[in-house]
Amino acid sequence: MAGFRFLLSTTALTRAAFSRRALAAAILSVPSLGGLPATIVQAQENIQEALVGQVDPNANLLLEANQVVYDFDNDVIHAVGDVQVYYDGYTVQAHRITFDRKQDTLVANGNVIFTDPLGDVVRTSSMTLSEDLKNGFAKSLQLDTPQRTRFIAEEATRKDGNVTTFTNGMYTVYTEPTTPPNKPPLWSISSAKIIHNQQERTIYFEDAALEFFGKPIAHVPYFKLPDPTVKRKSGFLTPTGVSSTNLGVGVNVPYYWALDPYYDLLTTVSPLSEQGVLPEAAFRQKMVNGQYELYAAGIIQAQPGKFSGTSGDQRGRGAIKSVGEFRLAPHWKIGWDATLKSDRTFLEDYDFVGFDDNDETSEIYLKGSTTRNDFTIRAYAFQISQEDYTDSDFDAAGFSPVGSDLQEKQPLVHPVVDYDYVFDNPVAGGELSLTSNFYSLTRSETDAFEFNGNDRFRGVAGTFSRLTLEADWRRTYIDPLGQTWMPFAYARGDLFSIESSDDDVTALAGESFVARTTPAIGLEYRYPFIATFQGGNQFFEPVAQVVARPNEKDIGELPNEDAQSIVFDTTTLFDYDKFSGFDRAEGGTRLNVGFNYKLQLDSGYYFTTLVGRSYQIAGENSYEVVDILGATLDSGLETTASDYVGSLYFNTIHGIQVGAQGRFDTDDLAVNRLQVQASGTYGPVVSTLAYAFLDAQPDVGIDDPREEIVGAASLRLEDNWRVFGSMRYDIENSDLVQDGVGIGYDDEGFSLSISYAEDRSRFDGSDVDRTLYLRIGLRTIGNTQVSSGVGD
């Protein structure tokens, strides 16, 4: 009978399984559209390839609807009311779905939402799908991807299961769901035609315009982007601008070569109006057991005279760099980080070159480590960036002037070897560990300076080597009163080799080999106790430590390469040996005492402080006797009773943190050294502040105190707008060393900042380096920036 209808359900949710033919009519493989991919994994790319135009013929289709009607005469299935179709990871939701089995089409109407297995979501009022999934058509649609990119178009057509064409479309990114639905996006790309080739994984734009706040600002007849499923794809990246007095005006044009899933190449060409064209290349490769990178850049300068008076005054300039690391075995790896420059300032003058900041130190290393031991061998070379200078006030007679031959005064370290081992089982009831250190270096020019009639040496020409072996034992006892007793002992031996040293450095020992031994025993005592009160608790802990050993041997007769810096504060108060390296070995009997206090409130506030002092109670004070550098002078440890040291840390529940370290004079508690750091977030303000003070140290050439303050802050004006600034101020000389200010806008799809900075640190206040920065970022499209020097 004509017009017969078969009703599956009239009042309840109904589920029915249909054939593959019905399934095929229910799904359209809509492509994932969007911008530049940077974080999609390779596995996802393989999934996308497998899904292009394909469905599982053995999968079942599940249909849910309030009502399903089968028109037998016309071979049409009607599903009405909250219709949902599920098949092989695809879903179609609509108010009404009509499946015409004669025409092999499925038509969805009313609030249609289509989702594919990769998470792409299409929203439209009407969608027509073909039975074989190769063709489809929709009007007034919106497509959102998991990468938070969005396409909106008047209509879209899919052909051959691969190519989707959007007519009168718009591409953008979407941010928070709370964004008003009728508010135009901050930026978008409108295009008369957008074509997505799913096999090529490329999106083509024809007759396109870049729009801000719905207003076009630039028209492009044609361009293309990789789709969001692509991890890497060959093509041009976003150019960046260059503006400099010595380089002129230019642009960096990068091109990315996706040569293989495991290696790629980035080439950049930078035409510069004053100096010519600078090419640059970066090659990266990943292997099964590691990876490496190669960089190269160079230029034949058109006007080298622009760098007159510097090492950059030459025609050919450039640099090469390599970084790599490979795992040789489960616990062993080898690596390197090496840079070679044509001159000292190439990477500063051409600071847009894509090398990292570590351009002065080159190294190669071998590392081995387990849970209880560690081995490292490293070789170093240094190629400095600083130009030679003149400072005759500190020149030492008979040696290269201060500021001259700076490169020749750098050592070649060949190599440094460190080995640490902790025994698995207790020895005499305690922990026994072994430490060893070896270095060998060569320097071609003595680095000398004169102060108060004495020659001092930061480094001596010649070849110097040292081998240090140390065994350290310690054990902890806790008595019935809760007192902690930790006896310890260590034995250390050093062997120095001195070859071809500068004959004018008469302070060094005349022997080729010098041996030094330092045995020590000691005891550390702590008595922690806690006082609890309503709302929190307090922690009190007196600490005392005594170390007995013989006097340090051969002070001033041995090279000092790794113990040139001494910072005495609470972090080193209870170190057995307070020297920063192995070339010096603390001697004599020393007592270190301190008191630790902590306050913890249940509300979340936390405060801790440590104060202490060190005493030389027997033997010769190693910090009172100077070596060839004089590094121990004015350290705070050179007197029998040292300076006082203290530290504090304060943390609030409001995000404000304050930390401080100080050293105070042994006689009158005057501040000799002070560092204070504070950071906090309060409402829309994020700020950091640091203060540093170092009193005059005439024994080492610092005649006046040094005092400065460094700060930075950012104020968020609205949800996306912020203003920021920074400064570095020399309080002692009333000099604003560095300052900067800027304004920025940031959301999930767009960032913009304009800032202005001044730097006087390189000119001793006599001149100012002024720079204006402009940074623009469009998510999925790219970032670009321009910096320009600002004249007086």
C-alpha positions in Angstrom: 0.0 0.0 0.0 1.4 3.4 -1.0 2.6 5.6 1.7 3.0 2.8 4.2 5.2 3.8 7.2 7.1 1.4 9.5 7.2 3.0 13.0 10.1 1.7 15.3 9.3 3.8 18.3 6.9 6.6 19.1 7.6 7.5 22.7 11.1 6.4 23.7 14.7 6.4 22.7 15.3 3.7 20.0 18.5 2.0 19.0 19.0 0.1 15.7 21.9 -1.5 13.8 22.0 -0.9 10.1 24.1 -2.2 7.2 27.4 -0.8 6.0 25.4 1.0 3.3 23.5 3.0 5.9 26.7 3.5 7.8 28.5 4.9 4.8 25.7 7.4 4.2 26.0 8.6 7.8 29.5 9.9 7.8 31.6 12.5 5.9 35.3 12.5 6.6 35.6 16.3 7.2 39.2 17.4 7.2 40.9 19.1 10.1 41.6 22.7 9.2 43.8 25.2 10.9 47.1 26.8 11.0 50.7 25.9 11.5 51.2 22.7 13.5 53.9 22.6 16.0 52.9 20.1 18.6 51.1 17.2 16.7 52.9 13.9 17.2 53.9 11.7 14.4 51.5 9.0 15.4 48.6 11.4 15.0 49.8 12.1 11.4 49.7 8.4 10.7 46.2 8.2 12.1 45.1 11.1 9.9 46.5 9.3 6.8 44.6 6.1 7.7 41.3 8.0 8.1 41.4 10.0 4.8 38.2 8.8 3.0 38.1 5.5 4.9 35.8 3.8 7.3 35.8 0.3 8.8 33.4 -1.9 6.7 32.9 -4.2 9.7 31.9 -1.6 12.2 28.3 -1.3 13.4 26.2 1.8 13.2 24.3 2.9 16.2 21.4 5.3 15.8 19.5 7.0 18.6 16.4 9.1 18.1 13.0 9.9 19.6 11.3 8.5 16.5 12.4 6.5 13.5 10.1 6.0 10.4 10.9 3.7 7.4 9.2 4.7 4.2 9.2 1.3 2.3 7.8 2.7 -0.9 10.5 5.3 -1.4 13.2 3.4 0.5 13.8 6.3 2.8 14.5 6.3 6.6 13.4 9.3 8.7 14.8 9.8 12.2 13.4 12.7 14.2 14.0 14.2 17.6 17.5 14.4 19.2 19.0 12.2 16.5 22.5 10.8 17.1 24.4 8.6 14.8 27.6 6.8 15.9 29.9 4.9 13.7 33.6 4.1 13.9 34.5 7.2 15.9 32.3 9.5 13.9 29.1 11.1 15.3 26.3 13.1 13.7 23.8 15.0 15.8 20.7 16.7 14.4 17.1 17.4 14.9 16.2 15.3 11.8 18.1 12.9 9.6 16.8 11.5 6.3 18.6 8.6 4.6 17.6 8.2 1.0 18.8 4.7 0.1 18.0 5.1 -3.6 20.0 8.3 -3.9 22.7 7.0 -1.5 22.5 10.3 0.5 22.1 11.2 4.1 20.6 14.7 4.8 20.9 16.1 8.4 18.8 19.2 9.3 18.5 21.3 12.4 21.4 22.1 14.7 23.7 19.7 13.0 26.9 18.8 14.8 29.4 16.5 13.1 32.5 15.2 14.9 35.3 13.1 13.4 37.7 10.7 15.2 40.4 13.4 15.4 38.1 15.8 17.2 37.2 18.2 14.4 33.7 19.6 15.0 31.4 21.0 12.2 28.3 23.0 13.1 25.7 23.8 10.5 21.9 23.9 9.9 22.0 21.4 7.1 24.5 18.9 5.8 24.3 16.4 2.9 26.6 13.4 2.9 27.2 10.7 0.2 27.1 7.0 0.7 30.8 6.4 -0.1 32.0 9.3 2.2 33.8 10.9 -0.7 31.4 13.7 -1.3 29.5 16.1 0.9 27.9 19.5 1.0 27.0 22.0 3.7 25.9 25.6 3.9 26.6 28.2 6.6 29.0 26.0 8.5 31.6 26.5 11.3 34.5 24.0 11.7 36.5 23.9 15.0 39.6 21.8 15.4 41.3 20.5 18.6 44.1 23.0 18.0 41.5 25.7 18.6 41.4 26.9 15.0 38.1 27.8 13.3 36.8 28.0 9.8 33.5 29.7 9.0 32.1 29.6 5.4 29.0 30.2 3.4 29.3 26.7 2.0 31.7 23.8 1.7 32.0 21.0 -0.8 34.0 17.8 -0.5 35.0 15.8 -3.6 37.0 12.7 -4.2 37.2 12.0 -0.5 40.2 14.3 -0.2 39.6 17.9 -1.3 37.3 20.2 0.6 36.5 23.6 -0.8 35.2 26.4 1.4 33.5 29.3 -0.4 33.6 32.8 1.1 35.3 31.5 4.1 37.1 32.9 7.1 40.0 31.3 9.1 40.8 32.3 12.7 41.5 30.9 16.1 39.1 30.9 19.0 39.8 31.6 22.6 37.6 31.4 25.7 34.1 29.9 25.4 32.8 33.0 27.2 33.7 35.2 24.2 30.4 36.7 23.0 29.2 34.7 19.9 28.5 37.9 17.8 31.8 39.5 18.7 34.2 39.5 15.7 37.5 37.8 16.3 40.5 40.0 16.9 42.2 38.8 13.7 41.1 36.5 10.9 41.9 35.6 7.3 39.0 36.0 5.0 39.2 34.3 1.6 37.0 33.9 -1.5 38.1 30.3 -1.6 39.8 28.0 0.9 40.9 24.6 -0.4 42.0 21.8 2.0 43.9 19.0 0.3 43.8 16.3 2.9 46.3 14.1 1.0 48.8 16.9 0.8 47.9 18.2 4.2 47.9 21.7 2.9 45.4 24.5 3.1 45.3 27.0 0.1 43.9 30.5 0.3 42.8 32.4 -2.8 42.0 36.1 -2.8 42.7 36.4 0.9 42.8 39.4 3.3 44.2 39.7 6.8 41.7 41.4 9.0 41.9 43.0 12.4 38.6 43.7 14.3 36.8 42.8 11.1 38.7 45.4 9.0 41.1 44.3 6.2 44.6 45.6 6.5 46.5 43.5 3.9 45.4 41.6 0.8 47.2 38.5 -0.5 46.2 36.9 -3.8 47.4 33.5 -2.8 49.2 31.6 0.0 49.2 28.3 1.7 49.6 26.8 5.2 50.0 23.2 6.5 46.9 21.8 8.2 46.8 21.2 11.9 47.5 17.5 11.7 51.0 18.2 10.2 53.9 18.2 12.6 56.4 19.6 10.1 56.2 20.7 6.5 58.5 22.4 4.1 57.8 26.1 3.4 58.5 29.7 4.3 58.2 30.8 7.9 57.3 34.2 9.1 59.9 36.8 8.2 61.3 39.2 10.9 62.7 42.7 10.5 66.1 44.1 11.2 67.1 47.7 11.8 70.5 48.8 13.0 72.9 51.6 12.4 75.7 49.3 11.3 73.6 46.8 9.4 71.0 49.0 8.0 67.4 47.9 7.3 66.8 44.3 6.4 64.6 41.2 6.8 65.2 37.6 7.8 63.5 35.2 5.4 63.5 31.6 6.8 62.6 28.5 4.8 62.1 25.2 6.5 63.0 21.9 4.8 61.2 18.9 6.2 63.6 16.4 4.6 62.8 13.4 6.7 60.9 12.5 9.9 64.2 12.4 11.7 66.2 15.3 10.2 65.4 18.8 8.9 67.1 21.9 7.7 66.3 25.6 8.3 67.8 28.1 5.9 67.6 31.8 6.3 68.6 34.6 4.0 69.0 38.1 5.4 69.5 41.0 3.0 70.8 44.0 4.8 71.0 47.5 3.2 74.4 48.4 4.6 76.3 45.1 4.6 74.9 42.8 1.9 73.3 39.3 2.3 73.9 37.0 5.2 72.9 33.4 4.6 72.3 31.0 7.6 71.6 27.3 7.9 70.6 25.0 10.8 70.6 21.2 10.4 69.1 18.8 13.0 69.0 15.1 13.1 67.6 12.6 15.6 69.0 9.1 15.8 68.2 6.0 17.9 70.7 6.9 20.6 70.8 10.7 20.4 70.7 13.8 18.3 73.0 16.5 17.0 72.6 20.0 15.4 74.8 22.0 13.0 74.7 25.8 12.5 76.5 28.1 10.1 76.2 31.7 9.2 78.5 34.1 7.3 78.7 37.3 5.3 81.0 39.3 3.1 80.5 42.7 4.5 79.9 45.5 2.0 81.0 48.2 4.6 83.3 46.7 7.2 84.3 50.2 8.2 81.0 50.5 10.0 82.8 48.4 12.7 86.0 50.4 12.7 88.0 50.0 15.9 86.6 46.5 16.7 87.4 43.0 15.6 84.4 43.2 13.2 86.3 45.5 10.8 87.0 42.8 8.2 85.3 41.7 5.0 84.5 38.1 5.8 82.8 37.3 9.0 80.8 34.3 10.3 80.5 31.5 12.8 79.8 27.7 13.0 78.4 25.8 15.9 77.5 22.2 16.7 75.6 20.7 19.6 75.0 17.0 20.2 74.5 14.2 22.7 74.5 10.5 22.3 73.8 7.6 24.7 76.6 5.0 24.5 75.1 2.6 27.1 72.4 2.7 29.7 74.5 4.8 32.1 76.9 6.5 29.6 76.5 9.4 27.2 78.8 11.6 25.2 78.1 15.2 24.0 79.5 18.4 22.8 78.7 22.1 22.5 81.2 23.9 20.3 81.3 27.3 18.6 83.9 28.9 16.3 83.7 32.5 15.4 85.6 34.5 12.8 86.0 37.4 15.4 84.9 38.2 18.9 81.8 40.2 18.2 80.2 38.6 15.2 77.3 37.1 17.2 76.7 40.4 19.0 76.8 42.5 15.9 74.5 40.0 14.0 72.4 39.1 17.1 69.5 37.8 15.0 71.6 34.8 13.9 69.9 31.7 15.4 72.7 30.5 17.6 72.1 30.2 21.4 73.6 32.4 24.0 76.5 30.1 24.9 78.9 31.3 22.2 82.0 31.8 24.4 82.4 28.3 26.0 83.0 25.2 23.9 83.1 21.8 25.5 83.1 18.1 24.8 82.1 15.7 27.6 81.6 12.0 28.6 79.2 11.2 31.5 78.5 8.1 33.4 76.1 7.8 36.4 74.2 5.4 38.5 72.3 5.9 41.7 75.4 5.9 43.8 78.3 7.1 41.6 79.0 9.7 39.0 81.8 10.2 36.5 82.3 13.2 34.2 85.2 14.1 31.9 85.1 17.5 30.1 87.4 19.5 27.9 86.9 23.3 27.5 87.9 26.0 25.2 87.0 29.7 25.5 86.5 32.2 22.6 85.5 35.5 24.3 83.3 38.3 23.0 84.9 41.2 24.8 87.2 43.5 22.9 90.6 44.4 24.3 90.8 47.6 26.3 93.2 49.8 28.2 93.4 50.3 32.0 96.9 51.3 33.0 96.0 51.8 36.6 96.4 48.1 37.3 99.2 47.1 34.8 101.9 44.8 36.3 105.4 45.6 35.2 106.8 42.9 32.9 103.5 41.4 32.0 100.9 42.0 29.3 98.9 45.1 30.2 95.5 44.7 31.8 92.8 44.5 29.1 95.3 43.4 26.4 95.6 39.9 24.8 92.4 38.8 26.5 92.0 35.8 24.2 95.5 34.7 24.8 94.9 34.8 28.5 92.1 32.2 28.2 93.1 28.6 29.1 92.6 25.5 27.1 91.3 22.9 29.6 92.3 19.4 28.6 90.4 18.0 30.6 88.5 18.2 33.9 87.6 14.8 35.4 85.3 14.3 38.3 84.4 11.0 40.0 82.1 10.6 43.0 81.3 7.3 44.6 79.2 6.4 47.7 79.6 2.9 49.1 76.4 0.8 49.2 77.0 -0.7 52.7 77.9 1.2 55.9 81.5 1.4 56.9 82.1 1.5 60.7 78.4 2.2 61.0 78.6 5.3 58.8 78.5 6.5 55.2 81.8 6.4 53.2 82.2 8.3 50.0 85.0 9.0 47.6 85.6 12.2 45.6 88.3 12.8 43.0 89.1 15.7 40.7 91.7 16.1 38.0 92.3 19.0 35.6 95.0 19.9 33.2 95.1 23.2 31.3 97.4 25.3 29.2 97.5 29.1 28.9 99.7 31.1 26.5 99.8 34.5 28.2 99.9 35.4 31.9 96.9 37.2 33.2 98.4 39.6 35.8 97.5 42.8 37.5 99.2 45.0 40.1 97.5 46.3 43.3 99.0 48.1 46.2 102.5 47.2 45.0 101.8 43.5 44.8 101.5 41.4 41.6 98.4 39.3 41.4 97.7 36.5 38.9 94.3 35.4 37.7 96.1 32.8 35.5 99.8 32.0 34.7 101.2 31.0 31.3 102.2 27.4 31.1 100.7 24.0 31.6 99.2 23.1 35.0 97.7 19.9 36.3 96.3 18.7 39.6 95.0 15.4 40.9 92.8 15.4 44.1 91.6 12.3 45.9 89.4 12.5 49.0 87.7 10.0 51.2 84.8 11.3 53.4 83.2 9.4 56.3 80.3 10.5 58.5 77.9 8.9 61.0 74.8 10.2 62.8 73.8 9.4 66.4 70.5 10.6 68.1 70.6 10.4 71.9 67.5 9.9 74.2 67.2 13.7 74.6 66.9 14.2 70.8 70.3 15.7 70.4 72.0 14.8 67.1 75.7 14.0 67.0 77.5 13.5 63.7 81.2 12.6 63.9 83.0 12.8 60.5 86.5 12.5 59.1 88.1 13.0 55.7 91.5 12.6 54.2 92.6 14.5 51.1 95.6 14.3 48.9 96.6 16.7 46.1 99.4 16.4 43.5 100.3 19.4 41.4 102.3 19.4 38.2 103.8 22.7 37.0 105.3 22.8 33.5 106.7 25.6 31.3 105.4 28.3 33.7 106.1 32.0 33.2 109.6 32.5 34.7 108.6 36.0 35.7 106.0 34.6 38.1 108.4 34.0 40.9 105.7 33.3 43.5 105.2 29.8 42.2 107.1 26.9 43.6 110.2 26.0 41.7 109.5 22.2 41.7 107.7 20.5 38.8 105.7 18.4 41.2 104.2 19.4 44.6 102.3 17.1 46.9 99.8 18.2 49.6 97.9 16.1 52.1 95.1 17.2 54.4 93.6 14.8 57.0 90.7 16.1 59.1 88.4 14.9 61.9 85.3 16.7 63.2 82.0 16.7 65.0 78.7 18.4 64.3 76.1 18.9 67.0 72.4 19.8 66.6 69.6 20.0 69.1 66.3 20.5 67.4 63.1 21.0 69.3 59.6 22.1 68.4 57.2 24.4 70.4 53.6 24.1 69.3 51.0 26.7 69.9 47.4 27.4 68.8 47.7 28.4 65.2 51.1 27.0 64.4 54.5 25.8 65.6 58.0 26.9 66.1 61.3 25.1 65.4 64.5 25.9 67.3 67.9 24.4 66.5 71.3 25.4 67.8 74.2 24.0 65.6 77.9 23.7 66.3 80.6 22.1 64.2 84.3 21.7 64.8 86.9 20.6 62.2 90.5 19.8 63.1 93.3 19.5 60.6 96.9 20.6 59.9 97.8 23.9 58.4 97.4 24.4 54.6 100.7 23.8 52.8 102.4 25.9 50.1 100.0 28.8 50.2 100.9 31.3 47.5 103.3 28.8 45.8 100.7 26.9 43.8 98.4 27.9 40.9 94.8 28.8 41.7 92.5 28.2 38.8 89.2 26.9 40.4 89.1 28.5 43.9 89.2 32.2 42.9 85.8 33.0 44.3 84.8 32.9 48.0 81.3 33.8 49.1 80.9 33.4 52.9 77.2 33.3 53.9 74.8 30.9 55.6 74.9 28.6 52.6 78.7 27.9 53.2 78.7 28.4 57.0 78.8 24.6 57.7 80.9 23.5 54.8 84.0 21.6 55.9 86.0 23.6 53.3 84.7 26.9 52.3 86.9 27.4 49.2 85.0 27.2 45.9 87.4 24.7 44.3 90.1 22.2 44.9 93.2 24.3 44.3 93.0 25.6 47.9 92.5 23.4 50.9 91.3 25.0 54.2 93.7 24.2 57.1 93.8 24.7 60.9 91.1 24.0 63.4 87.8 25.9 62.9 84.6 26.1 64.8 81.3 27.0 63.0 78.3 27.9 65.1 74.7 28.9 64.2 71.1 29.0 65.3 68.2 28.0 63.1 64.6 29.2 63.7 61.4 28.4 61.8 57.9 29.6 62.3 55.0 27.8 60.5 51.4 29.2 60.9 48.4 27.0 60.1 47.2 29.9 57.9 50.0 29.3 55.5 52.6 31.9 56.5 56.1 30.6 56.8 59.3 32.2 58.2 62.8 30.8 58.6 66.1 32.4 59.6 69.7 31.2 60.3 72.4 33.3 61.9 76.0 32.2 62.6 79.7 32.8 62.8 83.0 31.0 62.2 86.1 30.9 64.5 89.7 29.9 63.7 90.5 28.3 67.1 93.9 26.7 66.3 96.5 26.6 63.5 97.0 29.0 60.6 94.0 30.7 59.1 94.0 29.8 55.4 91.8 32.9 54.6 94.3 35.2 56.2 97.3 34.1 54.0 96.9 35.3 50.4 97.8 33.2 47.4 99.0 34.4 44.0 95.6 35.9 43.3 94.8 37.3 46.8 91.2 35.9 46.6 90.9 35.4 50.3 91.3 39.0 51.3 88.1 40.7 52.6 86.2 37.4 52.5 84.9 37.8 56.1 86.9 34.8 57.2 90.4 36.4 57.4 90.0 37.3 61.1 90.1 34.8 64.0 86.4 35.5 64.6 84.7 35.8 61.3 82.0 38.2 60.2 78.5 37.4 61.3 76.3 35.8 58.6 72.5 35.6 58.5 69.7 34.7 56.2 65.9 34.8 56.2 63.0 33.6 54.1 59.4 34.7 54.4 56.5 33.4 52.4 52.8 34.5 52.6 49.6 33.0 51.4 49.2 36.0 49.2 52.0 35.0 46.8 54.6 37.4 48.3 58.1 35.9 49.0 61.1 37.6 50.5 64.6 36.2 50.9 67.8 37.8 52.1 71.5 36.9 52.7 73.8 39.2 54.7 77.3 39.4 56.1 78.0 41.8 59.0 81.3 43.1 60.3 82.8 41.4 63.3 83.5 44.6 65.1 80.5 46.9 64.7 78.0 44.8 62.7 78.3 47.1 59.7 76.9 45.6 56.5 79.7 44.2 54.4 77.5 42.2 52.0 73.7 42.1 51.6 71.4 40.6 49.0 67.6 40.9 49.2 65.1 39.4 46.7 61.4 39.9 46.8 58.7 38.7 44.4 55.0 38.8 44.6 51.7 38.7 42.8 48.9 40.9 44.2 45.8 41.3 42.1 46.8 42.5 38.7 50.4 43.3 39.7 53.4 40.8 39.2 56.7 42.2 40.4 60.2 41.3 41.4 62.8 43.4 43.3 66.4 42.7 44.1 68.9 44.8 46.2 72.6 44.1 46.4 75.3 45.8 48.5 79.0 45.1 48.7 81.2 47.2 50.9 84.5 48.6 49.8 87.3 46.0 49.6 90.5 48.0 49.2 92.7 44.9 49.5 91.3 43.5 46.2 91.0 46.8 44.3 87.4 47.8 45.2 87.8 51.2 46.7 84.2 52.2 46.9 81.0 50.4 48.0 78.9 48.8 45.3 75.1 49.2 45.7 72.4 48.7 43.2 68.7 47.8 42.9 67.0 45.8 40.1 63.3 45.6 39.6 60.7 44.6 37.2 56.9 44.8 37.3 53.9 44.0 35.1 50.4 45.4 35.6 47.4 43.8 34.0 45.0 46.5 33.0 42.2 44.2 31.6 41.9 40.6 30.7 44.4 40.9 27.9 46.2 44.2 28.3 49.3 44.7 30.4 52.0 47.3 30.9 55.5 46.4 32.1 58.8 47.9 33.0 62.2 47.2 34.4 65.1 49.1 35.8 68.6 48.6 37.2 69.9 51.5 39.3 73.4 52.1 40.7 72.7 53.7 44.0 76.3 54.4 44.9 77.0 56.4 41.7 73.4 57.6 41.3 73.3 56.1 37.8 70.3 54.5 36.0 72.2 51.6 34.3 69.3 50.1 32.5 65.6 50.8 32.1 62.7 49.8 29.9 59.0 50.2 29.6 56.4 48.6 27.3 52.8 47.7 26.7 51.4 44.3 25.5 48.3 42.5 24.5 48.0 38.7 24.8 45.3 36.2 24.2 45.1 32.6 23.0 45.4 33.7 19.3 47.3 37.0 19.2 50.1 38.8 21.0 51.5 42.2 20.5 54.1 44.2 22.5 55.9 47.5 22.0 58.8 48.3 24.3 61.6 50.8 24.7 64.9 50.0 26.5 68.0 52.0 27.4 71.3 50.5 28.4 74.3 52.4 29.8 76.3 49.5 31.1 78.6 49.2 28.1 79.4 53.0 28.0 80.1 53.8 31.7 77.3 56.3 31.5 78.9 58.4 28.8 76.5 57.1 26.1 73.2 55.3 25.9 72.2 52.3 23.8 68.5 52.9 23.0 66.4 50.2 21.4 62.7 50.0 20.3 61.2 46.6 20.0 58.0 45.5 18.2 56.8 41.9 18.5 53.7 40.5 16.8 52.4 36.9 17.1 49.5 35.2 15.3 49.0 31.7 16.7 49.2 29.1 14.0 50.4 31.7 11.5 53.7 32.8 13.0 55.6 35.4 15.0 57.6 38.3 13.9 59.6 41.0 15.6 61.5 44.2 14.7 64.1 45.9 16.8 65.6 49.3 16.0 68.3 51.4 17.6 67.0 54.9 18.5 69.4 57.8 18.0 70.0 60.6 20.4 
